[in-house]
Amino acid sequence: MKKSLIFAVGIILLHACNNENKDQQKPDVVGVNIDTTIDPSQDFFEYANGGWIKNNLIPAEQSSWGIGNLVIEENQKRLREICEKAASSNATKGSSDQKIGDFWKTAMDSATIERDGLKPIQPLLDKINAIKDINELITTVASLKKIGSSTLFSDYVGQDAKNSDVMAYQLNQGGLGLPEREYYFKNDSTTINIRNKYLEYITHILSMSGEDAKKSAAAANNILKLETKLASASRKMEDLRDPYKNYNKMAISELSKMSGNINWSIYLKEVGVQSADSAIVGQPEFFKSLNSMLASAAISDWKYYLRFNLISDMAAVLPDAYGQESFNFNKLFSGAKLRKPRWKRMIQLEEDAMGEMLGQLYVKEFFNETTKKRYTVMVDAIKEALKDRIGNLTWMSDSTKKKAYIKLSSIKSKVGYPDKWKDFSSMNIGKESLANNFMNARLWWHEYEYNKLGKPVNRDEWDMYPQTYNAYYNPSNNEIVLPAGIFTVPGYRDEELDDAVVYGYGGASTIGHEITHGFDDEGRQFDEKGNLVSWWTKNDETEFNKRAETMIRQFNDFEPVKGYHINGKATLGENIADLGGILLGIEAFKKTAQYKEGKKIAGLSPMQRYYLGYALGWLGHTREEQLKNRLMTDVHSPAKYRVNGPFADVDDFYTTFNIKKGTPMFRVDSARVRIW
């Protein structure tokens, strides 16, 4: 996946139309961001983006500010117009306009939300209060999972990694309230403070819901102890990247041997698993530990755990005091100073509920066929570039190359938006309350996903919305998915952007990046049909891993915040994809007319514009709190290192910007990563 938590920007400008009387131009799209006081050989990211960063403070409501968030800001305004138009229309019941409009009306009706209090979730709270034993606990957990409240563990329906034509029931570690297992064990002052604030947050949520203050404080301590045990049994982030070690298929009847205190027949029936004969368990040791915890921990502790999780997960649709408490705690990770205005929070909520429904209306206006064709052609050019690079590899055998060609030629690309949209006619959205609409939408999605069990895999389906500023590679489908939103440069029509910028911004950091994911440390282990199968010779695997180790060491050395290094192993796949995307983009761009003509724009050569176009994709800066959180939880390196890190491995970069030995951006030839 290209992006993680999204960066953002203020408005950037490109070439404008000429005035009839005088030639007026907007500042150049990449030139305007340059900090001319910085030499590119010292810090290319700051050279390319520092001018913009100096002039654009992070808004109080944001945890970071860069190109991605400005795209989101622009799209949120467009989606708000769609929602308000639907809300003011006399839409037919059951239509998309009715669902979009009614969700929006209940979302913006804060008076009713305040009046209702916890009423919309009271039946679930009553169910939690009535729990008497482990079987009732497990049944209630299943009920909560159907409306998206995550407790105890993670489960879902997805393609079988070793048989991609089959949808399988999957079980994984989970159940944590803090973002990642290390937050429970790291003992620096920041993390200790976060754990203390977490205790306060749990206490406040329980007290606000009607619990006695002393009991709430005691319950908070017990909840943290439960979660710490769950975290102790959880694998580290880097260990989750091995698809073989995290693939343990077993018969449904075997689940009770792994965790007999969970009545799996009751749980599976309640959660909606009707016909599966097997499950794929990611981390069996986690479930064995959970099994012991279910026997040893008091039922009252688990009831408080469920109560807290439900209210916390639903905070956005409850009275404002709950949302404010959630924000106050989560700003420890984001660094944001103010909550976003209500309309922005509700747009995000509505997107979560029915983003594809909104996307159908979005693409009609904002992503035309000409734009779609440009990027479709670019996909083919970049695939051809990878084919050429595979052919020139000296470390890979001919037998593995042949299989790599087959996989490459089989990659399916989805550009812009789906050819066929989902049918949302059975989603129940009305005027009763925001919480009901939110839970009904989540229930719809749960049933939609679980109904896939036992049915053929739909390889035409999208897992992102057209307006999303992101993209992904799906190894099980051997496909790249490129939503319309990811190609947006705020303030510009696509036709205003020259190829050099587009090949860096969209071709390298998105298309080439996602294609390379099919051949990174994890994606390379799947064949052309999307099955987890070994298709490499042993020697080729050894050569690949040796080169990958060089990249791991490179990124382990980066220390974006004192005491917080990049996790080179956990971020390896994204770092490989960044480097691969840059190299593929270069080869594809060098076949364009702009590169061959060699004309400068705004004093910049075509290749300089290419690198600056790539850096534009990571334009932005981040608060320290958010940066620390990402370094602990995110498989993507921080933006600055997604530019400086791979650029120092690219030979062409040295000649384009005259990078000299002894400067910070220089890396000796023998230390450069050579994979794809």
N, C-alpha and C positions, 0 to 999 in steps of 0.2 A: 504494500500500500504506500502511496506517495506521501501522504500527510498524516500527521497524528493530531495533536491538539493544534488548532489552526492559528497561524499568525495573521496580522492585519495591517492596514495602511491608511493614510490620508489620500486625497486625490492626486493621482499622477496623470500627466498629460502627454499626448503624442502629437502627431502632425495634424493640424486643422486644415479645413478647406481654405483656399486662397480667397482673399477679399478681391473684389473686382478692381479696386483702386490701388491696393498695395498688398504685398505678399506678407501675410501674417501667419505665423506658425506657433503652435503650442511648444513648450519645451520638449526636447527629445525624450522619449519614454525611458531610456536607460541613462542617457547623459545627464539628465536633471538630478539623478540621485547620487552622483559621484561626489566623493569628498576629495577635492584636488590637493588637500594638504597631506594626503596619505599616499605613499608609494605602493603600487599593487604588489610589489615583492615583499612588503612588510606584513600586510594583512589584506588579502584581496577582498574579503567580505566587507570590511570597513571602507576600503577604497570604493567599491561598487555601490554600497548602500549607505555609507556614513553621512553623506550630505543630507539625505532624507531623514535619517535617524535623529540627527542633531536638531532638525526643525519640526519634529513630530513627537511630542511627548505621548506616553501611554495614557489614554483616557482613564479616569478614576474607576470606571465600571469594567475595565478590561484587565486581564492578566498579562496580555501581550498585545502588540500593535504592529501590524505588517500587512503584506499584500493579501493574505487569505481573509483576514477579517474585513477588509474593505469590500472584497467580493461578497462576503456574507452580508455586510451592511446594505450593499446595493440590492442584493437578492431579497433581503428581509423587507425592504420597502416595496419591492415588486409583489411579494407574497402578501403583504398587508393589503395592498390594493385589491388583490384577488379575493382575499377573505372579506373585506368590507363590501365589495361589490356583491358577493354571494349573500352576505348577511342582509343587505338591503333589498334583495330581489324576492319576488314571490315564487320561490322555487317549488317544483313538484316534489312531494314527499318521496324519499328514496333516491333522489337525484344527487349527483355530486355537489351541485350548488347548495342543496338543502343541507347536506352533511357538513360541508365546509362552513356554510353560513351559521348553522346552529352551534357548531363547536366554537366558533369565534364569538358568538353572542354570549354563550355561557362563560367563556374564558375571560371576557371583559366585564362581566357582571360581578364585580367584587362585593357589592352589597349583599347579594344572595349567598355568596360563598362565606362571608363573615357571619351571616345569620344562621346558616346551616351548621357551622362548626364541624364536629366530627361525625355528624349524622350520616353522610354518604358511606362512611366506612364502618359504622357502628355494628352492622351484622357480622363483619369479619372480626372486630374486636370482641364481640360477644362469643364468637366461635373460639377465639384464643382463650378467653377467660374460662370457657367450659372444659378445656383440656384436662383429662384426669390421668392419662397414661401415654406411653410412647406411641401406641397405635393411633390414638387421637391426635397426637402431636404430628405424626407423619402425614395423616390425612389433611390436617390444616396446612402444613407446609405445601402440599400439592395444590391446595386451593389458592394459596398466596402466589405461588409461582405462575399460575394461569393469568394473573393480572400484573405480572412483572415484578413482584416483590421477591428479591433474591435472598434465600436463606439456606443454611446448611451446606449446600453444594450446588454445582452448576449442572444442568442437563438440557439437552436440546436435540433436535432432529437435523441431521446433516448427512452429506454423502460419505459412504464408507471409503476411507482412504485407500483401501486395497481392492475395492470393487466399485468404481465411481458411478456405475449404473444403478446402484442400490442406495436408497435412503435408509440410514441406520440411526438407532437411538444411541445417544452419546452421554456419558457421565464423566464429569471432571470436578476437580477441587474448586472450592468457592466458599461462600458464606461469610466473607470478611467485610467489615464496615470501613476499614482503612484501605487506601488504594492498592497496597501491595504488601506482601508478607514481611518485607524488611522493616516496615514501619513499626512492627511489634517487637523488634529486637535491636535495631540500631540505637546507640546510646550517646549520640551527640546531643547538644543542648536543644537544637531545633526539633529533633524527633521526640525527645522526652517531653518537650512542651506540647507537641501535637498529641501525644498520648494523654497528657493531663487535660488538654482541651477537649479531647474526645470523651473523656469521662464526664466532663461538665456538660457537653452537648447531649449525651445520653440521659443524664440526670434531668436536664431542662425539658427534653422532649417527653419523658415519662411524667414529670411533674405537671407540665401543661395539659397532659391528657387526663389528669384527675388523680394521679397517684400521690400518696403521702411523700413529702420531701425526703425524709430519712430513708424510707423504703426505696425511693427512686435512686438515691445515692448508693445504697447497698446493692441494688440491682445493677447499676452501672458497673460497679467493680466486678460483679459476677459475670456480666456480659463480656467485659474486656478479658477476663480469665478464660472464658469459653473460646473467644476469638483467637486468643494467643495460642491456645492448644491447636485450633484449626490451622493457624498460620505455621506452627511448628511442624505439622504433618504435610504442609504444602511444599511443592517443589519450587525452587528458585526460578526467576524469570528466564534465565539463560537455559535452564534445563528443560523448559517447555518447548524448545525449538527442535528437539529431536523427534521426528514423526514416528520412528520405530519404537522408541522407549515409551512414547505416549499413546501407543496403540496396543491395547490389551483386550482382545475380543473374547467374550465368554457367553455361554448360554444364560438366558434369563434365570434358569433354575440354579445357576452357580452364584448369583448375586447374594443369596442368603448365606452362602459359605464365606463370602467376603465380609458381609455385614449383616449378621443374622438378627440384630436388634431393629433393623428396618424391615417391616413387613412389605416386601416389594410387590406382592400381588395387590395389596390395598393401595399402595402408593401409585403404581403404574396405572391401575384402573382409574383412579381419581385424576391423575395428571393427563390422561388421554392416550396412553400407549396400549393399544388394543390387540395388535396382531404380531408384534415383534417376537421373534424366538431367540434373539441375542442382543447384546449391548456391547458397545465399545467403551471400555473404561480407560481413561487417560492415566490416572494415578491410583492404582489399587491400594497403596499404603495409606492414602488419605482416608479412604472409606473404612479401612480397618481401624484406624485411629478414631474416626467418627463413631464407629460401632461401640468402642469402649467408652467414649464420652457419653453416649446416649444411656448407657447403663449406670454410669457413675454420677453424672450431674443431676441435680434436683429438677423435677418437672417445672417447678416454679421459676427456676432460672431460664429454662427454655421458653417459657411463656412470656417472660419479660423480653427475652431476645426477639421473639416473633413480634411482640407488640411494638418494640422500638423500631425494628426493621420496617414494618408496615407503615408506621407514621412517617418515618424518615423518607422512605421511598415515595410516599404520596405527598410530601410537603408542598410541592409546587401547586397542588390543586386544592389545598386546604386553606383555612384562614391565614392571613398574611404573617401572623406571628410565627407560624411554623416555617414558612419560607424564609423569614428573616433569620431565624435560628440556624437553618441549614446554610444560608449564605455566610453568616458569621463564622461558622465552623469551617466551611470549605474555602474561605478566603485565606486560610492558613496555607493552602496548596496553590491558590491562584494569585494571591497578592492583590487582588482587586480591592479597591477602596469603597466603591459604591455598588449597589445592586443595579442591574440593568433595568430600564423602565419596563413597566408591565407589558406593554404591547410587544416588546422584543422577546420577553420570556414566554409569552403566550404563542408567538409565531413559532418559536423553537418547539414548544409543546405540541402544537398542531402538526408541525412537520413530523415529529416522532409518531404521531397517531396516524397520519394519512398523507405522508410526504409524496407518495407517488400520485395520489389523486390531485394534489396541488401541482405536481410536475407536469401533468397532462395539459393544464392550462398555461403553465410557464413556458413550455417549449413552443407553443403556437406563436408566442410573441417574441421570444428572445433567442432562438437558435434556428437559423434558417438552413435551407438545404445547401447553399453555397459554402457556408462555414463547415457543415458536416462533411462535405466532400473534401475540403482542404485537409482535414485531419485524418480522414480515411486514406487519402493518398499518402499522407505522411507516415501512417502506420506501415504501409507496404514498403516505403523507402527505408524505414528503420529496420524492418525485418530483413530486407535485402542486405543492409549493412552488417547485421549480425551473422548472416550466412557467410559473407565474405570474411569476417573476422574469425569465425570458426574454422574456415578453410585454411587460414594462415597460422593457426595455433601450432606451435612446435612441441608443446608438452602433451597434447592429446592424440591418442591413437586413431587410426582410420576407422576402426570398428565403432568406437564411441562417437566419432564425428558423424558417421552415417545415421546413427540413431538420434543425434542432436538435430540433424537436418530434418528428420521426420517429425520430431517434436515441434521444431520451429515452424515448419510449414503447416502444422495442424493447429497452431494457436489461432483461436477465434477472437476477433475484435468486435466489441460493441461500442459504438461511438454516439454520444449525444443523448439518446433516449431509447427506450424499448420499442421494438416493432409491434409488440402486443402488450397491452396494459392489463394489470390485474383487475378482477371483477370485485368491487367493493360493495355490491348491492346488499349483501347480508350484514354489513357493519351497522350496528344500531346506534345512531347518533340522534339525540333529540334536544329538548329545551329544558330538561329537568335540572341538571347540574353539570358543572365542569367535571367533577370527580366521577360521576357516572359515565359521562362520555369518554373520559380518559380510560377508565377501567374496561368499558365495553370495547374500545378500540384495541386495548392490549389483549383482551380475551379473544377478539377476532383474529389477531395476529398469532396468538398461541394455537388456536384451533386450525388456522391456515397451515402453520408449520407442521403440526402433529398429524394432520390429515395426509401428509406426504408419505408417511410410512406405508410400505407395501405398494406404492405407485411408481410408475416410471419417473426418472429424473427429468425435470423440465430444464433443459440446457439453454433455453431462451430467456429465462428469468433474470432479472436484475436485482442485486442486493443493495443498490444505492439509488438515490433519486436523481433525476436529471439536473436539478438545481444545486446539487451537492458540490462543494469545493473539495473534491477528493477523487481518487481513482483506486482500482485494485486489480490484482492478479489472483485468479481462483485456480489453484493447482488441480483440484478435482475435475474442473471443466476444461483445464488448459486454455484459459481465456483471459483477455484483458478487458476491463470495463472502464470506459472513459466518459463520465457524465459531462453534459454541456458546461456545467459550472466551472470545471477545472481549467478550462481554456480561457476564462474571462480575465482580461486585464482591465481593471477599473477605470472608467472614463473613456474607453476606446471601443470603437467598432473593430471587429476582427480584421476587416479589410484595410485598416489604417496601420497595421503592424507589418514591418518588413520581415522577410523570411529568416534573417539572421536572428532576430529577437525571438520569433516564434519557434524556430528549431531549438533554441536554448530553453525557452520558457515552457513550451508545450511538448516539443519533440524529445528533448533530453530528460528533463525533470519529471515528465509524466509518461509519455509513450515508451521511450527507451527504458526508463526506470521499471515500468510494469512488465515489459517483455523480459528484461533481465531477471525479474523475480522467478521466471520459469526455469532459471539456470543458476539461482543463488544456492546457498548452503542447504536450504530446506527444499525449495522448488525443484532443484535438479534431481531429487530423489523420486519424482513422479514422472511417469512416461507420457507419451503423446495422448493417451486416452484418459489421463488423470488418475492413474492407479499408482499406489506406492509400491514401486518395483525397482530393483537394482538393475540399471541398464548400462552402468559404467564398468570398465575393466578395473581390477584392483589397483593397478599402477596409476591409472588416470584419477581415481579417487584420492590416492596418496598425493599426487601432484596438485590436485585442486586444494586439498586440505592444507598443504604446505603453503600455498599462496594465500589462502584464507587466514592462516595463522599470522602472516605478516600484517594483514589488515587489522586483525584483532589487537596486535601489539601497538600498531599506530594509534588506534582510537583509545586504547587503555591509557595511553600517555596524556591524552587531553584532559584538562582539569578546568572546566568552565566556571566552577565556583570552588573556592578553597575548601578542600576536604571532600569534594564530590567529583569523581572522575567519571568519564563515559564508560559504560560497560561494553567493552569491545565484542565480547561473545554474544551478548543479548542483542546488540544492534548490528551484528554482522550481516544479516540478510539485507537490511535497508542500506547499509554502507556499500555492499557489493552492487546493489541495484542502482545506487547513485552514480558510482564510477562507471558501471556498464552503460547507463543511460547517456552520460556525457560522451563517452567514446562512440556510441552508436549515432548520437546526434551529430557529432563532428563529421563522420563519414557520409551520412545522408546529406548534410548541409553542403558539403564540398561538391556535390553533384548538381547544385542549384545554379540558376543563372546569376543570382546576386553574388555568390562566392566567385564564380568564374570572371565576372566583370570587375570585381575588386574595388568598386567605388566606395569612397568614404561617405558616411552620413554623420553629421554633427561632429566631424573630425575623427570619427572612429572607423577602423577597417571592418570588413564583414566578420572576420574571426573575433575581433575584440567585442563586437556587438553580440556575437553568439555567446561568449562567456558571460557578458553582462546580462544577457537575456536569461541565462540559467540562474545567475545570482538574483535577478529580479524575482524569481519564484520563491526566494527565501528572504526577501526584504522584510525587515522588522526587528523588533527587540522585545525582550521578555523580562518580567519582574523576577527578582531573585527567588522568591518563594515558589513561583511556578517552575522556574528552571530546576531548582532542587527536586521538586516533585517529578518532573519529567526524567531527570537523571536516575531516579529510583524506580520508575514505573513504565517508561516508554521504550519501545524497541527502536525508536528513531533517535538519531543523534540531534542535538540542538542545531538550529538553522545555520549558525556561523560555521559549524564544523562539517555540515553537509556541502558547504562550498569550499572552504580552505582544505579540508581533509582530502577529498578526491582530486581536486585540481592539482595538488602537489604530486599526484601519481600520473598525470597526463603529460606526455612529452611535448605535445603541441602547445600546451599552455606556456611552457618556458620560452618558446620562440615568439609566441604572440605578444607576450608582455615583457620580454627581455629579463627573465628572472635569473639573477646571478647567484653563483655559489656563495654561501655565507649569509644569505638573507633568510628570514624566517620562513618564507614560502618555498625555499629550495629544499629538495629531498634528493639525496644522491641516487643515481640511477639504480644501483644494486638494491636499494631499500624500497623502490617503488613497487606497488602491487601490480602484477601481471596476471590477470585471470582471463577476462574476455576481451 
